[in-house]
Amino acid sequence: QVQLVESGGGLVQPGGSLRLSCAASGNRFSIRTMGWYRQAPGKERELVATISSGGNTNYGDSVKGRVTISRDNAKNTLYLQMNSLKPEDTAVYYCNLRGLYNLYWGQGTQVTVSS
């Protein structure tokens, strides 16, 4: 019922910026909590940020002050603006939507921070 497609990843130098997008299909996007998670090789998936239907946001400690999560309900799209990127931000970034019974995930987009 729900499909999520991430985009915007790529190679960026330390200190650079990147904007990730997550396009969602399905119904009632505007009332769902959504988020970004990331997973580096050999590490477990960790929270980056979440945003509720009411606009309340939550950020992981490792990225606070450097990222901003937002949503455009008219476009059914979730965004993650990342600034001051560090090599340790290198990971696959996944979009998430919390439904009534299930968590839905996109396929992920690779972010590599390297000089």
Short mmCIF file of the C-alpha atoms (twelve columns), coordinates in Angstrom:
data_MODEL
# 
_entry.id   MODEL 
# 
loop_
_atom_site.group_PDB 
_atom_site.id 
_atom_site.type_symbol 
_atom_site.label_atom_id 
_atom_site.label_alt_id 
_atom_site.label_comp_id 
_atom_site.label_asym_id 
_atom_site.label_seq_id 
_atom_site.Cartn_x 
_atom_site.Cartn_y 
_atom_site.Cartn_z 
_atom_site.pdbx_PDB_model_num 
ATOM 1   C CA . GLN A 1   0.000  0.000  0.000  1 
ATOM 2   C CA . VAL A 2   2.908  2.330  0.708  1 
ATOM 3   C CA . GLN A 3   5.998  2.861  -1.399 1 
ATOM 4   C CA . LEU A 4   8.904  5.109  -0.437 1 
ATOM 5   C CA . VAL A 5   11.665 6.159  -2.810 1 
ATOM 6   C CA . GLU A 6   14.727 8.030  -1.559 1 
ATOM 7   C CA . SER A 7   16.941 10.220 -3.700 1 
ATOM 8   C CA . GLY A 8   19.616 12.877 -3.362 1 
ATOM 9   C CA . GLY A 9   22.473 10.830 -2.013 1 
ATOM 10  C CA . GLY A 10  25.963 10.949 -3.417 1 
ATOM 11  C CA . LEU A 11  29.555 11.889 -2.754 1 
ATOM 12  C CA . VAL A 12  30.232 15.102 -0.858 1 
ATOM 13  C CA . GLN A 13  33.334 16.587 0.746  1 
ATOM 14  C CA . PRO A 14  33.609 17.078 4.514  1 
ATOM 15  C CA . GLY A 15  31.873 20.284 5.528  1 
ATOM 16  C CA . GLY A 16  29.566 20.114 2.551  1 
ATOM 17  C CA . SER A 17  25.795 19.897 2.354  1 
ATOM 18  C CA . LEU A 18  23.298 17.488 0.895  1 
ATOM 19  C CA . ARG A 19  19.525 17.388 0.631  1 
ATOM 20  C CA . LEU A 20  17.784 14.035 0.620  1 
ATOM 21  C CA . SER A 21  14.243 13.502 -0.613 1 
ATOM 22  C CA . CYS A 22  11.734 10.734 -0.016 1 
ATOM 23  C CA . ALA A 23  8.760  10.484 -2.343 1 
ATOM 24  C CA . ALA A 24  5.836  8.574  -0.864 1 
ATOM 25  C CA . SER A 25  2.927  6.852  -2.533 1 
ATOM 26  C CA . GLY A 26  -0.174 5.595  -0.806 1 
ATOM 27  C CA . ASN A 27  -2.941 7.305  1.054  1 
ATOM 28  C CA . ARG A 28  -3.078 9.658  4.018  1 
ATOM 29  C CA . PHE A 29  0.548  10.696 3.889  1 
ATOM 30  C CA . SER A 30  -0.230 13.933 5.700  1 
ATOM 31  C CA . ILE A 31  -1.336 12.241 8.925  1 
ATOM 32  C CA . ARG A 32  1.621  9.896  9.319  1 
ATOM 33  C CA . THR A 33  4.791  10.279 11.289 1 
ATOM 34  C CA . MET A 34  7.849  9.935  9.066  1 
ATOM 35  C CA . GLY A 35  11.559 9.752  9.632  1 
ATOM 36  C CA . TRP A 36  15.071 9.230  8.395  1 
ATOM 37  C CA . TYR A 37  17.362 6.474  9.617  1 
ATOM 38  C CA . ARG A 38  20.840 5.508  8.538  1 
ATOM 39  C CA . GLN A 39  23.033 2.447  8.598  1 
ATOM 40  C CA . ALA A 40  26.783 2.294  8.160  1 
ATOM 41  C CA . PRO A 41  28.644 -0.939 7.327  1 
ATOM 42  C CA . GLY A 42  28.902 -3.142 10.397 1 
ATOM 43  C CA . LYS A 43  26.599 -0.879 12.402 1 
ATOM 44  C CA . GLU A 44  22.947 -1.119 13.334 1 
ATOM 45  C CA . ARG A 45  20.378 1.232  11.896 1 
ATOM 46  C CA . GLU A 46  20.138 4.450  13.893 1 
ATOM 47  C CA . LEU A 47  17.703 7.322  14.137 1 
ATOM 48  C CA . VAL A 48  18.530 10.497 12.263 1 
ATOM 49  C CA . ALA A 49  15.279 12.443 12.596 1 
ATOM 50  C CA . THR A 50  11.506 12.092 12.742 1 
ATOM 51  C CA . ILE A 51  8.646  14.473 12.070 1 
ATOM 52  C CA . SER A 52  5.021  14.043 13.096 1 
ATOM 53  C CA . SER A 53  1.941  15.089 11.179 1 
ATOM 54  C CA . GLY A 54  1.776  18.121 13.450 1 
ATOM 55  C CA . GLY A 55  5.342  19.130 12.678 1 
ATOM 56  C CA . ASN A 56  6.985  17.982 15.891 1 
ATOM 57  C CA . THR A 57  10.577 16.941 15.232 1 
ATOM 58  C CA . ASN A 58  13.051 14.672 16.947 1 
ATOM 59  C CA . TYR A 59  16.756 14.340 16.137 1 
ATOM 60  C CA . GLY A 60  19.405 11.816 16.917 1 
ATOM 61  C CA . ASP A 61  22.221 13.065 19.124 1 
ATOM 62  C CA . SER A 62  24.854 12.470 16.463 1 
ATOM 63  C CA . VAL A 63  23.257 14.909 14.008 1 
ATOM 64  C CA . LYS A 64  21.606 17.549 16.180 1 
ATOM 65  C CA . GLY A 65  22.339 21.037 14.960 1 
ATOM 66  C CA . ARG A 66  23.478 19.830 11.543 1 
ATOM 67  C CA . VAL A 67  20.326 18.422 9.956  1 
ATOM 68  C CA . THR A 68  16.763 19.568 9.443  1 
ATOM 69  C CA . ILE A 69  13.828 17.312 8.645  1 
ATOM 70  C CA . SER A 70  10.809 18.723 6.847  1 
ATOM 71  C CA . ARG A 71  7.824  17.585 4.822  1 
ATOM 72  C CA . ASP A 72  5.732  18.872 1.955  1 
ATOM 73  C CA . ASN A 73  2.341  17.243 2.287  1 
ATOM 74  C CA . ALA A 74  1.112  18.661 -1.020 1 
ATOM 75  C CA . LYS A 75  3.905  16.734 -2.758 1 
ATOM 76  C CA . ASN A 76  3.874  13.679 -0.483 1 
ATOM 77  C CA . THR A 77  7.571  14.237 0.038  1 
ATOM 78  C CA . LEU A 78  9.902  14.119 3.028  1 
ATOM 79  C CA . TYR A 79  13.215 15.980 3.098  1 
ATOM 80  C CA . LEU A 80  16.429 15.885 5.061  1 
ATOM 81  C CA . GLN A 81  18.766 18.861 4.777  1 
ATOM 82  C CA . MET A 82  22.249 17.950 5.970  1 
ATOM 83  C CA . ASN A 83  24.978 20.507 6.590  1 
ATOM 84  C CA . SER A 84  28.525 20.398 7.930  1 
ATOM 85  C CA . LEU A 85  28.820 16.795 6.868  1 
ATOM 86  C CA . LYS A 86  31.494 14.604 8.410  1 
ATOM 87  C CA . PRO A 87  33.076 11.350 7.229  1 
ATOM 88  C CA . GLU A 88  31.234 9.561  10.033 1 
ATOM 89  C CA . ASP A 89  27.956 10.552 8.364  1 
ATOM 90  C CA . THR A 90  28.756 8.084  5.597  1 
ATOM 91  C CA . ALA A 91  25.914 5.556  5.495  1 
ATOM 92  C CA . VAL A 92  22.873 4.385  3.625  1 
ATOM 93  C CA . TYR A 93  19.989 6.669  4.525  1 
ATOM 94  C CA . TYR A 94  16.496 5.201  4.706  1 
ATOM 95  C CA . CYS A 95  13.115 6.889  4.667  1 
ATOM 96  C CA . ASN A 96  10.469 5.567  7.048  1 
ATOM 97  C CA . LEU A 97  6.704  5.954  7.385  1 
ATOM 98  C CA . ARG A 98  4.776  4.806  10.424 1 
ATOM 99  C CA . GLY A 99  1.411  3.341  9.494  1 
ATOM 100 C CA . LEU A 100 -1.291 2.011  11.759 1 
ATOM 101 C CA . TYR A 101 0.243  -1.460 11.974 1 
ATOM 102 C CA . ASN A 102 3.470  -1.458 9.986  1 
ATOM 103 C CA . LEU A 103 6.659  0.481  9.475  1 
ATOM 104 C CA . TYR A 104 7.403  1.125  5.817  1 
ATOM 105 C CA . TRP A 105 10.912 1.575  4.449  1 
ATOM 106 C CA . GLY A 106 12.427 2.812  1.243  1 
ATOM 107 C CA . GLN A 107 15.342 1.170  -0.537 1 
ATOM 108 C CA . GLY A 108 17.854 3.659  0.815  1 
ATOM 109 C CA . THR A 109 20.223 6.173  -0.732 1 
ATOM 110 C CA . GLN A 110 23.988 6.140  -0.242 1 
ATOM 111 C CA . VAL A 111 25.695 9.158  1.295  1 
ATOM 112 C CA . THR A 112 29.486 9.204  1.211  1 
ATOM 113 C CA . VAL A 113 31.448 12.005 2.866  1 
ATOM 114 C CA . SER A 114 35.056 11.973 1.741  1 
ATOM 115 C CA . SER A 115 37.711 14.375 0.540  1 
# 
